[in-house]
Amino acid sequence: MHPMLTANKSEPLTSKMTSKKVVELFYDVVSAYSWLSFEVMCRYRNVWNIDLKLRPAFLGGIMQGSGNKPPVLVPNKFMYMSKDLRRLSGYFGVPLQFPSDAFEVLFNKENAPITENPPCSQSVTAACVCPSEAQWQEQSVNGGVKDGHKKVFQESSLSAMRFVAAIQEREKGGDQQVEKVSRELWRRIWSEDKDITEPKSLSEAGRKAGLSDNEIEEALVLSTSKEIKDKLKSTTQFALDNGAFGFPMLVCHVDGKPEMFFGSDRFELMAHCIGEKWVGPQPNTSARL
């Protein structure tokens, strides 16, 4: 089922929503910038006259399909990102803390290729020392990412995003569980420096989000089904078809026309396009995590 055809499994996207503008947020929990956009949009869903649709997708597929590469493989971009996230954490009121080994986070801990000098494994508060240019070139082929790196990046959050997609498929009458589970997975990576690749890690996130053991087990089983794998692929492909080259991606539907915005710094422009007012990332100053 195409993700744009329905607001949930049975409700047409345009029904009961005619007075509200539909805003879709495409995200992957491996993306720290997606967490920022996620929290802002969850705050604004009750401030702006919008109907927010959460679209869990797969960043690895976006990177491969668009020909983009992770910031970990671009030394200057990665060094900037480590500083940028520290500043944004306070501004957005989101408890971001760079993982102790970001290379392992972005490139599956068990399957990542071993290198003698993994890029910038220090904490955000430490000095960031990257490999030499020659060492970086060893990790690229003709300016692109090695096949091994592509493979493990694609797998780094695959299980987690299938789990989120399964939670969404099971949930009735809203997206509260999807919101809470997504937040807990982000918190594990980008605040608590914990794993999200193992079933027990997903279970822990589910419990913190308030799911019962039965609900978690059912979601874990469902996450391995063809139905959920196809759902995640479909959402990811739709994002690519709408021009995605990374996450977060927001699609606003204005007068029947989709408008795409990339990143966590386009809210003011997006507000202008949908006829709303942007008053900063914390419209309610008490909204801190």
C-alpha positions in Angstrom: 0.0 0.0 0.0 1.5 3.3 -1.0 2.1 5.5 2.0 0.6 8.6 0.4 -2.8 6.9 -0.3 -3.8 6.7 3.3 -3.3 8.5 6.6 -3.4 5.2 8.3 -4.4 1.7 7.2 -8.1 2.6 6.4 -8.4 6.4 6.3 -8.0 8.3 3.1 -5.4 11.0 3.3 -7.9 13.8 2.6 -10.8 12.6 4.6 -11.7 14.5 7.8 -8.5 16.5 7.2 -9.8 19.2 4.8 -9.3 22.0 7.2 -5.8 21.0 8.0 -2.6 20.8 5.9 -1.0 17.4 5.9 2.7 17.3 6.8 4.6 14.1 6.4 7.9 13.6 8.3 10.2 10.9 6.8 12.9 9.9 9.2 15.3 7.2 10.5 16.4 7.0 14.1 20.1 6.7 13.1 19.9 10.4 12.0 20.4 12.9 14.8 19.1 15.7 12.7 15.9 13.7 12.2 15.4 13.6 16.0 15.5 17.4 16.1 12.9 17.7 13.3 10.8 15.0 14.9 10.6 16.8 18.3 9.9 20.2 16.7 7.1 18.8 14.6 5.6 16.9 17.5 5.5 20.2 19.4 4.0 22.1 16.6 1.3 19.5 15.7 -0.9 21.2 18.4 0.3 24.7 17.6 -0.1 24.8 13.8 -3.2 23.8 11.9 -1.6 20.6 10.6 -2.1 16.9 10.5 1.3 15.4 11.1 2.0 12.0 9.6 5.0 10.1 10.8 6.8 8.2 8.0 9.5 5.9 9.4 11.8 5.0 6.5 15.3 3.7 5.9 18.2 6.1 5.5 20.5 3.5 4.2 18.2 3.0 1.2 18.0 6.8 0.7 21.8 7.1 0.6 22.2 4.3 -1.8 19.4 5.3 -4.0 20.4 9.0 -4.2 24.1 8.4 -4.5 24.8 10.3 -1.3 27.3 9.3 1.4 27.1 9.4 5.2 28.8 12.4 6.9 31.2 9.9 8.6 32.9 9.5 5.3 33.4 13.2 4.7 36.0 14.3 7.3 35.2 18.1 7.4 31.5 17.4 7.4 31.8 15.0 10.2 33.9 17.3 12.3 31.4 20.1 11.7 28.5 17.8 12.6 30.0 16.9 16.0 30.2 20.5 17.0 26.9 21.4 15.4 24.9 18.8 17.3 26.3 20.0 20.6 25.1 23.6 19.8 21.7 22.4 18.5 21.1 20.2 21.6 20.6 23.3 23.8 18.8 25.4 21.2 16.2 22.7 20.4 15.9 21.3 23.9 16.8 17.8 22.8 19.4 15.8 24.9 21.8 15.0 22.1 25.2 13.6 23.1 27.6 12.3 20.5 28.1 8.5 20.7 31.5 7.4 22.1 32.1 5.7 18.7 29.9 7.3 16.0 31.5 5.1 13.4 30.1 2.0 15.1 26.7 3.6 15.4 26.4 4.5 11.7 28.1 1.4 10.5 26.6 -1.7 12.3 28.7 -2.6 15.3 28.9 -6.3 14.4 29.3 -6.0 10.6 31.3 -2.8 10.2 34.7 -3.3 8.3 37.6 -3.0 10.6 39.9 -0.1 10.0 43.0 1.0 11.9 41.9 4.6 12.0 38.1 4.8 12.3 37.0 8.4 11.7 36.4 10.7 14.8 35.6 8.1 17.4 36.0 10.6 20.2 33.2 12.2 22.2 31.9 15.5 20.9 33.5 17.2 23.9 37.0 15.8 23.0 39.3 16.9 20.2 38.3 15.4 17.0 41.2 13.8 15.2 40.5 12.3 11.8 42.6 10.1 9.6 44.9 11.5 7.0 43.6 12.2 3.5 45.3 9.1 2.2 43.6 7.0 4.8 40.2 8.6 3.9 40.9 7.8 0.2 41.5 4.1 1.2 37.9 4.1 2.4 36.6 5.4 -1.0 36.6 4.1 -4.5 36.6 6.7 -7.3 35.1 9.2 -4.9 32.4 6.9 -3.7 31.8 4.7 -0.6 33.2 1.2 -0.7 30.7 -1.6 -1.2 31.5 -2.9 2.3 30.8 0.4 3.9 27.5 0.8 1.9 26.4 -2.6 3.0 26.9 -2.0 6.7 25.5 1.5 6.6 22.4 0.1 5.0 22.1 -2.4 7.8 22.9 -0.2 10.8 19.3 0.8 11.5 17.4 -1.6 9.4 16.1 -3.8 12.2 15.1 -0.7 14.3 13.2 0.9 11.4 11.4 -2.4 10.6 10.5 -2.5 14.3 9.1 1.0 14.2 7.2 0.2 11.0 5.7 -2.9 12.7 4.6 -0.8 15.7 2.9 1.6 13.3 1.2 -1.2 11.5 -0.2 -2.6 14.7 -1.3 0.7 16.3 -4.9 1.7 16.1 -6.3 5.2 16.2 -3.2 7.4 16.2 0.6 7.3 16.4 1.4 7.6 20.1 3.3 4.3 20.2 5.2 5.1 17.1 6.2 8.5 18.5 7.2 7.1 21.9 9.2 4.1 20.5 11.0 6.3 17.9 11.9 8.7 20.7 13.3 5.9 22.8 15.4 4.5 20.0 16.8 8.0 19.3 17.5 8.4 23.0 19.4 5.1 23.0 21.8 6.1 20.2 22.1 9.9 20.6 21.7 10.4 24.4 22.5 7.1 26.2 25.2 5.7 23.8 23.4 2.3 23.5 22.8 -0.3 20.8 19.7 -0.4 18.6 20.6 -3.4 16.4 19.8 -6.3 18.7 16.3 -7.6 19.5 16.9 -7.1 23.2 17.8 -3.5 22.6 14.5 -3.0 20.6 12.7 -4.7 23.5 14.2 -2.3 26.0 13.2 0.7 23.9 9.7 -0.7 23.6 9.3 -1.2 27.4 10.5 2.3 28.1 7.9 3.5 25.6 5.2 1.8 27.6 4.6 -1.3 25.5 3.7 -4.6 27.1 5.9 -7.7 26.6 3.2 -9.2 24.4 3.1 -6.1 22.2 6.8 -6.0 21.9 7.0 -9.7 21.0 4.3 -9.3 18.4 6.0 -6.3 16.9 9.4 -8.1 16.7 7.8 -11.0 14.9 5.9 -8.8 12.6 9.1 -6.8 11.8 10.6 -9.8 10.1 7.6 -10.3 7.8 7.4 -9.6 4.1 4.6 -7.2 4.8 6.7 -4.9 6.9 9.8 -5.2 4.8 7.7 -4.2 1.8 6.1 -1.3 3.7 9.5 0.1 4.7 10.8 -0.2 1.2 7.7 1.5 -0.2 8.0 4.4 2.2 11.7 4.8 1.4 11.1 4.6 -2.3 8.4 7.2 -2.1 10.8 9.5 -0.3 13.3 9.0 -3.1 10.7 9.6 -5.7 10.0 13.0 -4.0 13.7 14.0 -4.2 15.1 12.7 -0.9 18.9 12.5 -0.6 19.0 12.3 3.2 16.8 12.7 6.3 14.9 14.4 7.8 12.6 15.1 4.9 9.3 17.0 5.4 6.6 17.0 2.7 3.9 19.6 3.1 0.7 19.3 1.1 -0.4 22.8 0.0 -3.4 23.2 -2.3 -3.0 19.6 -3.5 0.7 20.1 -4.3 3.5 18.5 -2.3 6.4 20.7 -1.2 9.5 19.0 0.0 11.9 20.4 2.7 15.1 18.8 3.8 16.9 19.2 7.1 16.2 20.6 10.5 16.6 24.2 9.6 13.8 24.9 7.2 10.9 25.4 9.6 10.6 29.1 9.1 10.3 28.7 5.3 8.0 25.8 5.7 5.7 27.8 8.1 5.6 30.6 5.5 4.6 28.1 2.8 1.7 26.6 4.8 0.5 29.9 6.2 1.7 29.4 9.8 4.0 31.3 12.2 7.3 30.0 13.3 8.1 31.0 16.9 11.3 28.9 17.4 12.0 25.3 18.2 10.3 25.4 21.6 6.9 27.1 21.1 6.2 26.0 24.7 9.4 26.7 26.6 8.6 24.0 29.0 8.8 21.4 26.2 12.1 19.9 27.2 12.9 16.1 27.1 
